[in-house]
Amino acid sequence: GAERGGTAPGCSDSDADGALGAGTTAGSSVVALAGTGPDLTPGPLLIAWLEWCPAGPDAPAKTDPALIRVVTWNIHCGQDDGLPWVQFDWPARKVALQAALDQIGPDILCVQEARPEQVAFLEAALPDHHRVGVGRDDGKSGGEHCAIYFRRQRFEEIAGSTFWLEEPIDQPREATALDIKRICTWVRLRDKVSGRTLWVYNTHLYLTETPRMTAGKLIDRKSVV
């Protein structure tokens, strides 16, 4: 399955049949990558974070085209405009994110904390991929997404949806900064190369143990594997 990524993306090549679970551990930190270019000036938050958490080595090329490259990445919320603590250096980070995705070439990408503007950016950055997942605030586009992007040419979608990690699991509720009803997005895919079927689950768990355990039981209950 996919490796778990906290301060850096998780990248895994897999030929396993069945379920590929993807998501970050609770309390994940900001993801930051170094980027260069004539129009890219990293902000102070990005520079500071790179001092504490430098980027790792580039992902190697796939050894076998039949393998499935799964990447899970907490991209951290952000936007182009607004105050610094609302932007979270997104104007610089998105350029680095684009460069990293171009280099990695994920067959399946799972992201956490993606706001609507970031979801739209990823759709443009990955034109060969299809997105599954809705926003946690309203079940449409509002709020953060745990989105899954899969390569259209490689996979056929059989089924997929987003559910909430508290009862009722099919409905959002009004959230505050300290009280959020989190989500899990899943998709069942048929691999056009091997003909096999796989399930992918993507979530961003709660910060404390009790709700994490409840969420885990709900995900297990929804599992179709």
C-alpha positions in Angstrom: 0.0 0.0 0.0 1.0 3.7 0.1 3.5 4.9 2.6 2.2 7.4 5.1 3.5 11.0 4.7 3.6 13.7 7.4 6.2 16.4 6.6 6.9 15.0 3.2 4.9 13.1 0.6 4.6 9.3 0.7 5.4 7.6 -2.6 5.0 3.9 -3.3 5.0 1.7 -6.3 2.7 -1.3 -5.8 1.4 -4.3 -7.7 -0.7 -5.5 -4.8 -4.3 -6.5 -5.5 -7.0 -5.3 -3.0 -7.0 -2.1 -1.0 -4.4 0.6 -1.0 -4.9 2.8 2.0 -3.6 6.4 1.9 -3.6 9.3 4.3 -1.6 11.2 6.8 -1.1 10.5 10.4 -2.8 12.9 12.9 -1.1 16.2 13.4 0.6 16.3 10.0 2.9 19.2 9.4 3.2 21.6 6.5 4.5 20.0 3.3 7.1 22.2 1.6 9.4 21.6 -1.4 12.2 23.7 -2.7 11.3 25.4 -6.0 13.1 27.8 -8.4 12.1 29.8 -11.4 12.0 33.4 -12.5 8.6 34.1 -11.0 9.1 32.1 -7.8 10.2 33.8 -4.6 9.7 31.5 -1.6 8.0 33.2 1.3 9.4 33.3 4.9 7.3 30.4 6.1 8.5 28.1 3.3 12.1 29.1 3.8 11.8 28.5 7.6 10.2 25.2 7.0 12.9 24.0 4.6 15.5 24.7 7.3 13.7 22.2 9.5 12.4 19.8 6.9 14.5 19.8 3.7 13.1 18.0 0.7 14.1 14.4 0.1 15.6 12.8 -3.0 13.7 12.6 -6.2 11.5 9.5 -6.7 13.1 7.0 -9.0 11.6 5.9 -12.3 9.3 2.9 -12.1 11.1 -0.3 -12.6 8.0 -1.9 -14.2 5.3 -0.1 -16.1 2.8 -2.5 -14.7 3.4 -1.2 -11.2 1.0 1.4 -9.8 2.6 4.5 -8.3 0.6 5.8 -5.4 1.4 9.1 -3.8 -0.2 10.5 -0.6 0.5 14.2 0.3 -0.8 16.6 2.8 -0.4 19.7 0.7 -1.6 22.0 3.6 -4.4 24.5 3.1 -3.6 27.8 1.4 -4.7 30.3 -1.2 -3.2 32.8 -3.6 -4.6 36.0 -2.0 -5.2 37.3 1.5 -3.2 37.6 4.7 0.0 35.6 5.2 -1.7 33.2 7.7 -4.4 32.5 5.1 -2.0 32.1 2.1 0.4 29.8 3.9 2.9 30.5 1.1 0.7 28.7 -1.4 1.8 30.9 -4.3 5.3 29.6 -3.9 4.4 26.1 -2.7 2.1 25.4 -5.7 5.0 25.9 -8.2 7.1 23.4 -6.2 4.2 21.0 -6.0 3.7 21.1 -9.7 7.4 20.4 -10.3 7.3 17.5 -7.9 4.2 15.9 -9.4 5.7 16.3 -12.9 8.8 14.4 -11.7 7.0 11.8 -9.6 4.3 11.0 -12.2 1.7 9.5 -9.8 -0.8 7.0 -11.2 -2.9 7.7 -8.1 -2.6 10.8 -5.9 -4.2 11.3 -2.5 -4.2 14.7 -1.0 -5.3 16.1 2.3 -6.2 19.6 3.5 -6.9 20.7 -0.1 -9.1 23.8 -0.3 -11.3 24.5 -3.4 -8.7 26.7 -5.0 -6.1 24.0 -4.5 -8.4 21.3 -5.8 -8.8 23.3 -9.0 -5.1 23.9 -9.3 -4.4 20.1 -9.0 -7.0 19.4 -11.7 -5.2 21.7 -14.0 -1.8 20.3 -13.0 -3.0 16.7 -13.6 -5.0 16.9 -16.8 -4.8 13.2 -17.4 -6.3 12.4 -14.0 -9.9 12.3 -12.7 -10.8 13.5 -9.2 -13.0 11.8 -6.7 -14.1 13.5 -3.5 -16.1 16.4 -2.2 -15.6 19.2 0.4 -16.2 18.3 4.0 -18.1 21.5 4.9 -21.1 21.0 2.6 -20.6 17.7 0.6 -20.0 19.8 -2.5 -17.0 22.1 -2.9 -16.9 23.8 0.5 -14.0 23.3 2.9 -11.1 20.9 2.8 -11.0 17.9 0.6 -9.4 14.5 0.9 -9.3 14.1 -2.8 -8.1 11.2 -4.9 -6.8 11.7 -8.4 -6.3 8.7 -10.7 -5.0 8.4 -14.2 -7.9 8.0 -16.6 -5.9 6.0 -19.2 -4.8 3.5 -16.6 -8.0 3.0 -14.5 -11.7 2.7 -14.9 -13.8 4.0 -11.9 -16.3 1.4 -10.7 -17.5 3.3 -7.7 -16.4 6.1 -5.3 -17.6 8.6 -2.7 -16.9 10.6 0.4 -18.3 9.9 3.8 -17.9 11.6 7.2 -16.1 10.1 10.2 -18.9 10.7 12.7 -22.6 9.7 12.6 -24.5 10.3 10.4 -21.7 9.5 8.0 -23.6 10.7 4.9 -24.1 14.3 6.2 -21.7 17.2 7.0 -22.3 19.6 9.9 -21.3 23.1 10.8 -17.7 23.2 12.0 -15.6 25.4 14.1 -11.8 25.7 14.3 -11.7 23.2 17.2 -14.6 21.0 16.2 -14.4 19.5 12.7 -16.3 16.6 11.3 -13.6 14.9 9.2 -14.0 12.9 6.0 -12.8 9.8 4.1 -12.8 9.5 0.3 -12.7 6.2 -1.4 -12.7 4.8 -4.9 -12.8 1.4 -6.4 -10.8 1.1 -9.6 -10.2 -1.5 -12.3 -6.7 -1.5 -13.6 -6.8 -1.7 -17.4 -3.3 -3.1 -17.5 -3.8 -6.1 -15.2 -7.6 -6.3 -15.2 -7.5 -6.5 -11.4 -9.6 -4.4 -9.0 -8.3 -2.2 -6.2 -9.8 0.1 -3.6 -8.2 3.3 -2.4 -9.1 5.1 0.9 -7.9 8.6 1.7 -8.4 10.4 5.0 -6.9 12.9 7.5 -7.5 11.6 11.0 -8.4 13.5 14.2 -5.7 14.8 16.6 -6.8 12.8 19.6 -7.1 9.0 20.3 -10.8 8.6 21.0 -12.1 10.2 17.7 -9.4 8.5 15.8 -10.5 5.1 17.0 -14.1 5.9 16.2 -13.1 7.1 12.7 -11.1 3.9 12.2 -14.0 1.7 13.0 -16.2 3.7 10.6 -13.7 3.3 7.8 -13.4 -0.5 8.6 -17.2 -0.8 8.5 -17.3 1.0 5.1 -14.5 -1.2 3.7 -15.5 -3.4 0.8 -12.3 -5.4 0.8 
